[in-house]
């Protein structure tokens, strides 16, 4: 539980996590505070917009529509990972949700199923709407990383753990958003960003999954394990967000740095792990 950040502190927290932030109009004073309290706050809710296009998504989230006046969140995260601040204070994003879920968020423990809508969430949560049509559209890695950074920024500012981050589908019965995002994996990425992820040194290497498990477009638990081990070994410098299940240029750069530190060069230091790199990394 906490007093909401000031608007400037919120903006600074987001930029402090390396996010590109656009301020839309007089976002600091655009809110629904006349309808009820804003705070104390307990966490962050992640949504998808069910729209397409940055400009139109930002506009509808800022202005709302006849049945639901805006603002509909605090920030919109576009497909390229940019954050557009559209309101601050009470916003129409969470609606009525499960009071047992709220208590779990406050205690930062495992969430119960959301099976009732008996508690106002607009006064208790920060909200980020993320541009996605919600009917099977994929999630660009850069956008997901920005979502992780935005959640981590607010958690860091309040001293919360990743358990203060939930999906709309975990708050309100019947909601699907953010569709396609596993919130357990998402919270693990927030934890890694906050420095709360697993740090114990494994007793030995996990089985090498093969070189085909790594490279552009690849997604796997092996990539996450690789990244976490690179961080443990002191070769996580290229990460801006932290290790994840999504292969990115930061993974390649960190692997290459580790390979060069072994005295390897040329094709042996191309940033793609082979059996020797994998074994040496866990030695």
Phi, psi and omega in degrees: 000139183199155169290137179304146173299152169294160180301319180293321179295322177298311179301314182295324179297316180296313180293330178294340176268010176084017181276149172271117188242131174249129178267121185258111178057210180270062186298330182298331184252007182264107186200182178242032185299337179289349180264351181162185186289152167239100183104164359296153183256152185232343184182195185232136175248132179257132183233165160250153188281336189061031177225176175230150177088136183292306186299313181292325179292317178298318182296313183291327178289329178284314188267335185072202179211180191302321182280340184213095182295150177278171001283152183260007177184183174266320180219145175254130180253116186277179187292340178267359179094006176281145179252127180247111180278124186238346181195162177207128187122209177289128177228157183274070182241321188265324182066202180275132180222194188274119180297331177291326175295317178302315180297324177293321177296316180301318181277353183053055177233177182303143184276138170280168175297144176275102184233014176210160180231078187236008187221133179289121178263341182297331181273349191246347186229145161285150180226134174239123173266131184244128189293114180195138184289346174076009180233040175108001178294140179289172181243112176301142182302321180295325178292315180297320178298321178294322176299317177298314182296320180297316178296316180296324180301314181289319177300316181297319182296328182263352184077025179271160171266179179298342181287354174273004180251125180225160172269155177304325180292342177268353183254314188242126181303135176089351180278140182259353192267150000277113183299135178088355178255120173281112186291335174295314176297320181298314180296326177297323178290323175296318179300318179297320178297322181279351184084018181255008181284178181301135180234350182294140179284121177297155181288336180196171183288144169292162181302137178292125186276357183100151184296333181292350179283351187236148178131174183306134178085354182276144179221124180192163174293331180296325178294318177297315179299319177300311181298318179297321179290324175300318179297316180301325182275358179087021181240042179254018189297335182277349181286130171260335181251324186121164180301150177211180178277354184259122179293136178216175180300328179296322177299313181300316182295319180292319177297317180298320178297318177297317181297318179296326179293341176274359181090009180273158180210177178060224181294342178280352179231047183270000178087000176251121185288132170251185182303321181292316177300314182300312181295316181294326182296328181261008182278000000 
